[in-house]
Amino acid sequence: MSQTLKGVAIGAGYFSHFHFDAWNRIDSAEIVAVCDTNQERAREVAKKYGIGECYSDFHEMLRQTKPDFVDVITRPQTHLSIVRQLCEYDVAIMCQKPLAPTFDEAVQLVTICRDNKRSLMVHENFRFQPWYRHIKGMLNEGAIGDRLHTLSFRNRAGDGWGDDAYLARQPYFQTMERFLIFEAGIHTVDSFRYLAGDIEKVFCTTRKLNPVIAGEDTAIALFQFSDGAVGMYDANRYNESTADNPRYTFGQLLIEGSAGSIRLYEDGRISLQRLGMAEEFANYEPSTKGFAGDCVFDTQQHFVDALLAGGEFETRGEDYLKSIAVQEAMYQSAQTGQWESPQLPS
C-alpha cells in the first residue's frame, strides 16, 4: 500500500463538510471522487474542497477510481446496503454513525465485513476529541488514583425547542422515532467506554419535551462499569447551555477517583483537583478548527495511520457493537423501568 492513500466518499450532506475539510488537511490521504444521488450537492462539495470527480453511481466511481478506501457519509438506513455492496471491492471502509437503524442490522453490517475480510472503522469521533484524549492520559498516569468512583456527563444542546427544531442543519431529526440516545447518547456511551472500560448494567429513563418531534429528546441514565465505577448521563436537547459554543465539548464531565477529581468545562478546559488540594488547570490547548476540537480530523488520521501501519482501529466494527449494545440496553430499560444488561450476539 502506498504512503498516500486514495479515497472516495459516498454522501455530500451537512456533516460531510467536516469530513472533506479534514481530508484536505491529511497529507497521507487524498479524496479523488465523491458520489451523491443529488448531483448538485456533489458538485458543490467537489468544487469547495477541490475533489476531482463527481458520480451518482458509486459502483461506477469505484470501477473508475480504484480507491484504497471509501468514506460512507450517508444516513443510517443506507449503511447496510452500501457496505454490503462495497464488500465486493478490495477497499477499506469507514462508516459514519449511527451505524444502522437497528442492532440486528448493525450486527449484519459488521459480520459482512468480517466474513469478506474488509477493514471496517466506525466514524465515532467523540472519543477523539482532544479533551478526552488528554483525560485518558491523565487517568493512565494515575492522576486521580487507581480506582474510579464516578463519571458524570451533563449536556444541554439547546437546539431542540420550537417548531423549527433541527430544521436548519438536519431536518430529518424531527422524524426519527429513536432520537437522543440513538443519535447523540451513543457518543457518550462510547466515550465512557473509552475512559472507563466495559459497561455491565444500565438504568435509563427518557422523555419527549418538544411535541413536534417523533423521538425522545431527554434521557437520564446510570451505568455500572465492570470495575465497579458508576456513570451518569444527563442530557436533553431542549434546554440551553450557558457556553459560548454548546457544540464544542457538547457538555460538562466530572470524573472522580480514589485520589481526586478531573473536570471538563464547556470551553475545553480540564482541571485536576487532588484530594486536599486546590484545583489546577491542565496545560494543553485544544484545537478550535473543524468540528468539536477537530475530532473529525483526528478520527480520520487514526483511520489512515492504522491502514498504513496494518494496525487495528479503535472503533473497529466488532468493538463498536459493544457501545451499540449499551444503547439498546438504555432503550430497553426505559421501557421496562429496570436495570438491563447489554447483550452481544453469540
Protein Blocks (a to p, Z undefined) as FASTA:
>chain_A
ZZbdcdddedjbfklmmmmmmmmmmmkbccfbdcdfblmlmmmmmmmnopabdcfbfklm
mmmnopabdcddbdfklmmmmmmmmmmpccdddddddfbfbfklmmmmmmmmmmnopacd
dddfklmpmklmmmmmmmmnomnojbdfbdcddddeklagcjkgoklmmmmlmmmmblkl
mmmmmmmmmmmmmmnopafbdcdddddfblkbmbdcbdcdddddfkopacdddddfkbcc
fbfblmlnopacddddfkbccdddfkopacdddehiacddddddddfehjehilmmmmmm
mmmmmmmnopacfkbfklmmmmmmmmmmmmmmmmnopacdddddZZ
